[in-house]
Amino acid sequence: MRELRNRVGWTCLEWAVFLGVGQSTAYRWEQQADREIRIDPMQAKILELLTGQIEQHGDSIMRDVQSAHLLRGGLYALYRLLQYAYEENP
């Protein structure tokens, strides 16, 4: 999980806000990288979607989601991610 967060370029707090969890939860998930973590199904879908969209769009989605997060917060970043996933021209 830390690798994905670092690839997007967010702090642990920004990552936690994006996933809708507390910072301590996000930190704990990263510390348990070698063990299975229990994660909410919706958060798992967000992570899966983010990973897939990064593979498909590369750096362009990361820059866009980062900008969205900085300008308007985690919910807007999630909205932009969903736009990439479900619209032909986000």
Stockholm file with secondary structure:
# STOCKHOLM 1.0

chainA/1-90         MRELRNRVGWTCLEWAVFLGVGQSTAYRWEQQADREIRIDPMQAKILELLTGQIEQHGDSIMRDVQSAHLLRGGLYALYRLLQYAYEENP
#=GR chainA/1-90 SS CHHHHHHHTCCHHHHHHHHTSCHHHHHHHHHTTTSCCCCCHHHHHHHHHHHHHHHHHTHHHHHHHHHHHHHHCHHHHHHHHHHHHHCSCC
#=GC SS_cons        CHHHHHHHTCCHHHHHHHHTSCHHHHHHHHHTTTSCCCCCHHHHHHHHHHHHHHHHHTHHHHHHHHHHHHHHCHHHHHHHHHHHHHCSCC
//
